[in-house]
Structure formats: C-alpha cells, structure tokens
Amino acid sequence: MTDAERALPILALNSGSSSLKFGLYRVGSARTEILLSGEAESIGDKDGKFVARDSRNKMLLSETSPIPSQREAIIRIARLLDDSKMPAPVAIGHRIVHGGPRLRRHCLINDEVLRQLEAARAFAPLHIPSALSVISFAHEHFPAATQAACFDTAFHADLAEVARVLPIPKELQLEGIQRYGFHGLSCESIVRQLADDLPDRLIIAHLGNGASVTAVKAGKSFDTSMGLTPSGGVIMSTRSGDLDPGVLVYLMREKKLDAAMLEELIDRRSGVFGISGVSGDMRRLHQAASLNADARLAIQMFCYSVRKQVVAMIAALDGVDLIVFTGGIGENDEEVRAGICRGLSWIGVSLDEARNASANNPVNDSASRCCVCVLPSQEDEQIARHTWALLPKSLS
C-alpha cells in the first residue's frame, strides 16, 4: 500500500480558554498536508469571530457573530467541513496543556485518560476544563472518530533532576509538584523544521499570550522557564510569570486573598496588562507607547524578562548556537525581537535591521556570533502527526 493510500484525514483541535483553533490534515508516514484551517475566537463573548482558510492559507470566510460555547464552535467546524466537501476525520487530536504527573506521553483517549485529566484540573485550571469540554463535544459530533490527547508537557518529560525538581519538601515532590514545562508541541515543531540543520545548543523563545523560553540540547528539552503551571517564567500577556513567593503570602495575610482571588490576580490581571493598565495585547501597547509611559514600561519589562531567561538558558547549555523566535509575538513583532537581542550584544548577538523587520532568515547580521531565526509555531501539524502515529496499524 502506498503512502498516499494510507494517508488519513485528521482534525487537530487546539483549545484555549476562549478560543478554538483547528486544522484538517491529510497525514501519512512521509507527508502531512494541510486541507483547511481556522479559528473560533472570543468564545462566550458577543463579538465572537469564526475564520477559515484553505490549503494555500487564502481566506475562505470570516464571520463575526456570537459563539456562546465550545459546543457551538465544534458545530460550526463540522458544518464548515461539510460545506467544503472535506473528508470526515478518521481521528481527532487535541492539544492538552497539562496532563498532571501521570499523563506525560501522547495517547489515545479512553475513560481512564479522561479520569486522569479530570484529576489534573488543579494543575491548569485555565486550560483543562475547556479542553475536556472540547473532547466531549468532539465525540458528540464526530462519534466515529478516534480521539487522541497530545500533551504540551510531553516534550519536557525527561528533564534531568537538576531542572525538574523544585526546592520544596520531598513529600510534596512525591505528589507531582515539579517543573513540567509547556509549549512542548511548539518546541517539537521547531526541532522538526530545523531537521538536518538542528544545532547542538538551541534556545526557543515562544512568545505569545503565553510565553516561555526553552533550552534544547541535541534535540531534547534541557531546561525551560515555565514550571508547575503555565503561569510561571517570563512576564506574559495577563500572567505574572515568576514572582517572589512572599508576594503571595503577603496578599493572603494582609489583603485576605484566597486561592481563587490569587489565581485571578496572577493569571488574568497581571503581566503586561497589569503593568500597563492598557492591554495585554502587544500590538495595542505599541500603539499606546508614544503617549503612555506605563505602556512603554510594560514592553521594556517584557523584553527584559525574556532576555534574562535567554541568558539563563545559555548558561544551562554552556553556550548557544541558535536562538529561534516563535509564537504570535515572536514571529510578528520585530521591535520586541530587537529589544530582546539588543541586550545580548555582550555575547555577540546582533541583528540585521532590515532582515529582522521582514523576518527574512537568518535575522542576525554577518558579524553575529550566534544565529537568530524566526520560525512559525506549527502546533496543530504536530498534533496531527502524533495522532496519526497513535492510530492502530489497521487504520494507518
């Protein structure tokens, strides 16, 4: 049987707390082909938006109307596939941010996996409830499709103890409180894109609403900025990143904040949004920066925070051969890339202004002692590939 005959239609679903990205792929052992992609945005808001693109990334439709829940988003995706005469998916792969201590490898979804995901809610309360809803609704609307869980933590599952263990009592460590790391599917996609050009010492700066910096040694995760949850590490859109734990103790003792209030504070009201008081969207901060000192400070602090993590990962790797920027900010914001790299000149990193502005790789200049590139995060394609690999051989 040829690879073309064995290629299967697989739907990748990438759920956020208020969004659902999707991509329909034809996947075989040697090739993955995009058929259709899109996103349901602002789910639960009156200003919901649904967009879809064809295999050439040409806009097929852009609708603005309320999308009350993840269920309606799934229904809209199913209708789009029917209207576009696309093949029904044989399998559906889900991006799962956190599987807790027991789910560290990509796997097919069964009742036991669902129970483990329910138990892992406490590790990622922003993400797991919506992911579970999407799994349920996907099963409802595509009952014949096999479903798979693809974990952002899987890429970091083999971190050495020196990076994985947190400085807390042993009994808490044994309960699964450790460094898990996230954006693993994005990191995998960067490693795959580099292929034969993969260097020994790589640093990936995934910068978007969530942001992390990962050190990769010989293609494997070596250390990463996020820890137990996706709230740690660098400053993010609305997430604080790393904080002195005494800040949380102070807020509990003096301001009487409970766990839910602390979670709201550090996940939804902090980061560049908290600093600026304007927005968590870097595009809006750039627009406001000329007149708003707090917006300027938020941008500066974001770049400073990422730069410090990049340097920390250089120390972990004992040097660096390549820095890759990815994610919505990393791929599209040349000012942020320049702001981060400007503070790395002491180790010989220097960007070519024109190449950085156009994201024409490599974006470093000829004098730079370290290569710097901009690559797309291809999480959904990774989900499709992993899902295909998990299917029974009778299907694939």
N, C-alpha and C positions, 0 to 999 in steps of 0.2 A: 504494500500500500504506500503511495507517495505521500510526502508531507502535505501537499495541497489537499489530498483526500482526507487526511487525518486532522487538518486544521478545523478548529471548532469555534463557534461564536460564544464569546464570554463577555458578560457585563460586569464592569468594575464600578462599585459604588463607594464613594469617599465622603462620609458624612461628617459634618461639623455640628455645632450646637444649633445653628440656624441656617445651614446650607447643606446642599447635597450635590456633589459633583458626580458625573457619570461618564462612562466611555464604553462603547461596544467595540470589541476587538475580535478579529479572526486570528486565532493563535494556533501555531503548530510548533514542532520541535525546533525548527530553524528560523522561523519568521513570525513576527507579530505585526498585524496590520490594523490600523485604526479605521473603523467604519463610520462612527458617529460619536460625538461628544457634546457635553454641555453642562449646565449647572442650574439648579434651582436656588435662588438667593433670597435672603431676608424672609425665611420661612417663619410664619407666625405674625408677620407684620402686614399692614395694609398695603405697603409698597413692595410686595413680592415681585420677583422677576424670574423668568424662565428663558434661557437662551440655549441654542443648539447650533452646532457646526458640523459640516460634512467632513469627509476624509481629507480634504485639502485645506481644512480649517476655515472654509468660507461660511459666513453666517447663513444659517437656514431659517432661523426665526428668532425673534426677540419680543417677548410678551411681558407686559407689566400688569399684574393683577394679583390679588391676594392669594397666597399659598398657605392655607391655615395650618397644615401639619406635614410631617414627613410622609404620611399616608397619601395625601393629595399629590405630593411630589412624585412618589412612586407611580401613582395612577397616570400622571402626566407623562412620565418617561415611557410607560408601557404604551400609551396612545401614540407617542411620537414614533416608537419603533414600528407600530402597526401602520401608521400613516406613511412612513418612509419605506415600507415594504422590506424591512430588515428581517433577517432570520431571528427566530426566537432564541434567546440564550440557553445553551445547554447547562451553563453554570454561572453563578454569580459570586464574585469575590468582594469581600467587604474589608475596607481599611478599619482596623481596630486599634485605637491608640494605645490601650493598656489591657493586658490580659491577666494582670496580677502575677504572683510568684509561680503559678502552676502552668500558665499558658505562655510559653516562650518561643514556640515554633508555629509556623503557619500550619493550619489544619482544616479538615472538613468539619462543618458544624453539625453536631448532633445534640441530643438532650444533655449529655454530660458537659459539653463545651458551653452550652447556654447556662447551665448551673454555675460553672466556674466564672463566666462573665458576670452573672448576677452578683456573685461573691466579690468580684473585683471592682464594683461600682465605687467603693470608697477611694480607690487609687486614682480615678479620673472622673469625678462627678460631673464635669463639664461635658464629657465626650461619650462615656459608656451608655448612659440612658438613651441618647439619640441613636447610637449605633444599634442597640437592642431593638429599638422601635423599627429601624430600617430593616433589620434582619426579619422581623416578624411580618412587616408589610410586604417585603420582597417575596417571602414564602407564600403569602396570601395571593399575590398577583402573578407569580411565576411558580406554581406548585410543582411543576415537573423539573425545575432547575435544581441541580446540586448547589449547595451554598458552602463557601469557604471563608475562613477568618484569616486575614493577613495582618500580622501584628507589627506596629511601629517599633516595639521593643525587641523584636527577634534579632535584628542586626547587632544589637549590643548584648546579646545573651551570654556571650563568652568573655566578657570583660574580666581582666585579671583582678584579683582581690584588692590590690592596692588602689584601683579605681572604683571598684564596685562597692566595697564595704564602707558604710557610713560610721562616723565616730560616735556611736551610741552603744549602750549595753548589749551584750551578746544575746540576751533573751529577746530583745526587740529585733535584732538582726534575724533571729530564727523565725520570726513572724513574717518575714518577707520585706522588711523595711531596709531598702538598699538602693543603690543607683541603678535605674533601669535604662534611662536614655530613651530618646524619642526621635522622630523624623527618620526612623530607620529605613522606611521604604524609599524616601527621597535619597538617602545616602547610598542605598543599594543601586538606585538608578544612575547616580553619578559614577559609581565604580564600574557599572556595566557600560556606560557611554565611553568611558576612558579606555576600556578594553586593553589592547596591547600597549597603550600609552600610559597605563596606570603606574604612577611612581611609587617608590617605597614609602615615602612620607607625604601624606596628603592631609590637608585641612579643608573641611567642608563647612562653609557658613551658610546655613539655611535660614534666610531672613524673610519673614512674612509676618502675619499677625502673631503667630508663634515663631520664636527664633531660637536657634541653638547652634553651637559650634562643636564639630566632632573631629577628633584626630583619628586618622586611618593609617594603620601600619600594614603594608603588604596586603592591602585589600580587606583587612579586618578592623573592626572598631577597636580602638586602643583606649580612648577616653572620650567623654562627651560632657557638655555643660549642664544639661538637664539631669535631674536626679530621680527621686522617688516618684515625682509627678511632673507634668508638663508646665508647672508654674515656676520651676527653678531655673537658674542660669542667668542669661543675659536679660536686660530690660526688653520688654515686648510691647505690643500694642496697648493692651489693657492689663497685662500681668506684670507683677513687680520684678520677677526674676529673684535672684538671691537677696535675702535680707538678713541683717543681724537678728538671730532668733530672739534676742532681748526686746526687739521692737514688738514682736507678737506677744511676749509675756507682759510688756508694759500696757499694750492695748487691752489685754484681758483683765489685768489687775486694775488699771486706772480708768479705763473707758468702758469696762464691763462688756466687752465684745465677746460673744460666744462663737462657736465653731462656724456657724452659718454666716455670721457677720464678718468674721475674718476671711472666709472664703470669698465672699462678695467683694471685700476690700482688695485682696491681693490678686484676684483673677479678673475682676471686671472694672475696677475703679483706679487702678494703679498704672504702672508703665508710662509710656509717653503720653497717654491720655491724662493720667494723674498729674504728671509734671506740667503739661501744657495747659490743662483746663480747656483745651480746644477740641482735640480729637485724638483717636488712636490711629488714624489713617495718615501715613507719612506724606501722602500727596497733599492733604489739607494743611499739614504742618508746614510744608514748603511754601504753600500759598500765603500762609499767615506770618511766616518768619520775618519778613521785612518790617512788619509793624508790631510784632508781638515778641517780646523778649523771652517769655516763657516757652513759646513755640520753638524759638531758636535753641534755648537750653535743652528742650526735650530731644531735638535732633542731635545736638552735641553729645548729650549723655548716652543716647543710643549708640552712636558711633564709638564713643569711649568705652562703653560696656563690651561691645563686640570685640574691639581691638584688644582689650585686656584678656578676653578669653582666647583669642587667636594666639596671643603671646604665650599664654599658659599651655596651650596645646603644642606650640613649638617646643616649649621646654619638655613636655611629656614625650615628644617624639625625638628629642635631641636634634632638632633642626627641621627644615621643611623644604620640600621640592616643588610643591604646587599648592596654591590656595584657590579654591573654587567657590564662587558666589552663586547661590541658587535661591529659589523661593520668590515670591512676588516682589519684595523689596530688592533682594539680591540680584535678580535678573533685570529689573527695570529702573533702578534708581542709581544713576551714575554718580550723583552727588554724595550719597551715602557710601558707595564703594570708595570714592576718592577720600572721603573723610576718615574712613577706617584705615586705608592704606597710607594716608599722609603721616600717620603716627608710627608707621613701620619702616620708615626710611633708614633707621639706625641698623636694621638687619638687611638692608639692601633692597627693599621692596619699593619699586617706583612704577607708576602707571603712565602710559601714553594717553594724554588728554583726549585726543581725537578717537583713538581706538576704544577707550573707556566709554566715551559718550555714545558710540554706536554699538557697544558690546561686541566688537569685532575681535575675536580671539586670536592670540592672547592679548589681553588688555594692558599688560605691562609693557614698558619700553625696553629698548635693547640693552640698557645698562643695568636693568634689574637682575639681582642675583637669585630671584625666585620667580617662577612663572605664576601668573594670575589669570584665571579664566572665568567666564560666565557661562553656565550650562543650565538648561531647563530641568526643573524637578519633574520627573516622569513617574510619579507615584502610581497613577492609575494603570499605566502599562505594566509596572511591576506587579500590581495586584492581579492583572490578567495572566501574566506569566506564571506566577505562583499557583494560581487557581488551576490552570491547565496542568501543571506538574503534579498536583494533588489528585487529579481525577483517576479513576480506575483505568487500567490499560485497555479494557474493553471499549471505553469511550474514546480515549486519546490514541 
